[in-house]
Every structure is written in structure tokens, then in C-alpha cells.
Amino acid sequence: MTTFDEREQAFEAKFAHDEEMQFKARARRNKLVGLWAAELLGKTGSAADEYAQTVVAADLEEAGHEDLVRKLYGDLGYRATQEQIRGKIREMMPQAQEEILQEDG
């Protein structure tokens, strides 16, 4: 195997790892946002966890996070505006990334 082939394989492996980490971070972010929304809805314990899982699943419908915003806005009604929801999504991403890095490292 040539040095070029080894570099190419290393690059592909890093790319795959980075993509996996981003997917995990988005899923963790969605869970954190789901738990925040569950609290606004008065859900606790296993009901909050179950609701958070529905939020994670909702983000798999289309690219981006607008599907997530629509679901949460529909569920939360007057409890949060779309901008508040988008803000919470942005706010939770660094925390989710840090948690995933701690688990991976």
C-alpha cells in the first residue's frame, strides 16, 4: 500500500468518525431539547424520557431542524415561541457535543 493510499484511508476513517460524532451530537441535542420541552409540558420521570425520544425521532423526518421546531411548537403551543425553540436548539448543541466527546474519549 502506498503512502497516498494510507492517507486516503485515514482521511476516510476520520470523515466517517466525524460524521458519526455529529449524528450522535444532534441526537443528544434533540434529547436535551426534548427534556426541556417535557418540563414545560409538566412531564417528569419516564414520561419525560419517552417524550424526549419522540423529539429525537421527529428530527429524522427531513434535513435540518425545522421538522423538530414544528413538532415542538405544535406540542408546546403558548409555552414557547418558534424563536425560543430555535434558541434552545442552538443553546443545547455545545452541551451535547461536549457530552459526546466525554463519552467517546
N, C-alpha and C positions, 0 to 999 in steps of 0.2 A: 504494500500500500504506500502511495506517495504522501509526501507532506501535505500536498494540496487536498488529497482525499481525506486525510486525517483532520485537517482544518474544516473541511466541508462537513464531515460527520459531527465534529464538535459544535459547529455553528448550528446544525440542525437539531442536535440534542439540546442545546441551550434555548433555541427558539421554542421547542416543544415544552421544555420545562417552564419557560416564562409564560407561555400561553396557559398552561395548566394552573400556574400560580394566579394568573389574572382571573381565570374562571372561578377558582376557589375563593378569591378575594371578593368577587362580585356576589357569589352565593352567600358568603359570610356577611357582606354589607346588607344584602337583602334580608337576611335573618335578623340582623340588628335593627333594621328599619321596621321589620315586621313586629319585633318585640316592642318597639316604641309605639307603633300603632295599636298593638294589642292593649298596651297600658292605657292609651287614650280611650279605647273601647271598654275598659273595665275588666279585661280578661287577665287572669293570673294562672300560674302553675301550668298544668298540661294544656289547658285551653289556650294560653298564650303561645306555648310552643307549637301547638297544632296550627294556630292562625299564622304564625311566622313561617311555617312550612308552606302554607298556601301562597304567601307572598313570594317566597323563593320560586315556587313553581310558576307563578304568574309572569315572572321576568323572562321565562324561557319561550314565550309566545312569539316575540319579534325582536329584532336587533334594537339596541338602545334600551333606555329605561322608561320610555313613555307608557309602555304597557303596565309597568309597575305603578307609575303615577296614576293612571286611570283606575286601576284596581283599588289603590289606597284611597283615592279621592272619592270613589263610589262607596267604599266601606265607611270612611270617616265622616263624610258629609260636612256638617258645620264645624267639626272639631279641628280641621286643618285645611288650609288653602293648598292649591296646587304648588304655589311657590314655597310654602312651608315644607311640603313633602319633598320637593326637589332639593331644598336646602338640607333637609335631613339626610337625603341620599348622598349629597356631596360631603356632608359632615362625617358620615359613618365610614366612608371609603378608607381614609387613612388608618382608622382604628382596625378595620377589617384586614387591611394589608399587614399591619403590624402583628395582629394575632396569627395570621397565616405564616408569616416569616418566623415567628417564635416557634410555631408547631413544626415547621419544616427544618429549622436549623438545629 
